[in-house]
Amino acid sequence: MSEELPAYAERVVEVAERIPPGRVMTYGDVAEWLGEGGPRQVGRVMALYGGAVPWWRVVRADGLPLPGHEVRALEHYRVEATPLRLTARGEPRLDMRRARWDGSPGQDGQDGGRDEAHI
């Protein structure tokens, strides 16, 4: 990343880059993994600096795509076979139980139930 990027922002975007395709972390997960900041700080970093990294993999805890970026995020989720489910109103939402990544090196997103995730 750029030399001008604040240290905390650099650490946040590095975590975003590590999230495997087909997996996600919440803003709070990223802060917890780093051991600093909180969901709002991570969200602010992603809003300001996240455009050059897989921003669609850092998400809200409720699994709804980022407002204003739903179409682009859903395109990425479908390409990466990220587990999705439908809300009661028929709107796509991340299946957080299956899509969430805990940062473990061996948890690469290759789970057996991914085929049904194509919504």
C-alpha positions in Angstrom: 0.0 0.0 0.0 1.0 3.7 -0.3 3.6 5.2 2.1 1.0 7.9 2.9 -1.6 5.4 4.2 -2.0 5.7 8.0 -0.7 2.7 9.9 -4.1 1.5 11.1 -5.6 1.8 7.7 -2.7 -0.2 6.2 -3.3 -3.0 8.7 -7.1 -3.0 7.9 -6.6 -3.2 4.2 -4.0 -5.9 4.6 -6.6 -8.0 6.5 -9.1 -7.3 3.7 -6.6 -8.6 1.1 -6.0 -11.8 3.1 -9.7 -12.8 3.2 -10.1 -15.7 0.7 -12.5 -15.5 -2.2 -15.9 -16.8 -1.2 -15.4 -15.7 2.4 -16.1 -12.6 4.4 -15.2 -10.9 7.7 -17.4 -8.3 9.5 -16.0 -4.9 10.4 -16.0 -6.1 14.0 -14.2 -9.3 13.0 -11.4 -7.3 11.4 -11.0 -5.0 14.4 -11.0 -8.0 16.7 -8.4 -9.8 14.6 -6.2 -6.8 14.7 -6.8 -6.3 18.4 -7.5 -2.6 17.9 -10.2 -0.2 16.9 -13.8 -1.2 16.4 -16.4 -1.8 13.6 -16.8 1.9 13.0 -13.1 2.5 12.6 -12.8 -0.4 10.2 -15.8 0.8 8.2 -14.2 4.3 8.0 -10.9 2.9 6.7 -12.8 0.7 4.2 -14.8 3.7 3.0 -11.7 5.9 2.5 -9.1 3.3 1.4 -10.8 0.1 0.6 -11.4 0.7 -3.1 -8.2 -1.0 -4.2 -8.7 -4.2 -2.1 -11.6 -6.8 -2.1 -13.9 -4.4 -0.2 -16.9 -6.7 -0.7 -15.3 -9.3 1.7 -15.5 -6.9 4.6 -19.2 -6.7 5.5 -21.9 -5.7 8.0 -22.7 -8.2 10.7 -26.2 -8.6 9.4 -25.0 -10.0 6.1 -26.8 -7.4 3.9 -24.7 -6.0 1.1 -23.3 -2.5 1.6 -26.0 0.0 0.8 -25.3 1.7 -2.5 -23.0 -1.1 -3.6 -25.4 -4.0 -3.5 -25.3 -4.8 -7.2 -21.4 -4.7 -7.5 -21.0 -6.7 -4.2 -23.5 -9.4 -5.4 -21.7 -9.7 -8.7 -18.5 -10.4 -6.7 -20.2 -12.8 -4.4 -21.7 -14.8 -7.3 -18.3 -15.0 -9.1 -16.6 -16.1 -5.9 -19.4 -18.5 -4.9 -19.8 -16.8 -1.6 -22.6 -18.5 0.4 -25.8 -16.4 0.1 -29.4 -16.9 1.3 -32.6 -15.1 0.6 -34.4 -12.9 3.2 -38.1 -13.4 3.9 -38.6 -10.6 1.3 -36.6 -12.4 -1.3 -33.5 -10.2 -1.1 -30.1 -11.8 -1.2 -28.0 -11.7 2.0 -24.7 -13.3 2.9 -25.1 -16.6 4.7 -22.9 -15.5 7.6 -22.7 -18.9 9.2 -21.1 -20.4 6.1 -19.3 -17.3 4.6 -17.6 -16.0 7.7 -13.8 -16.4 7.8 -12.1 -16.4 11.2 -8.6 -15.7 9.8 -7.4 -19.2 10.1 -4.8 -20.1 7.4 -6.5 -23.5 6.6 -10.0 -22.0 6.3 -9.8 -21.2 2.6 -13.5 -21.1 1.8 -13.6 -24.5 0.2 -16.6 -26.0 1.9 -18.8 -28.8 0.4 -22.0 -26.8 0.3 -20.9 -23.9 -1.9 -22.9 -25.0 -5.0 -26.2 -24.2 -3.3 -24.9 -20.6 -2.7 -25.7 -19.4 -6.2 -28.7 -17.2 -5.7 
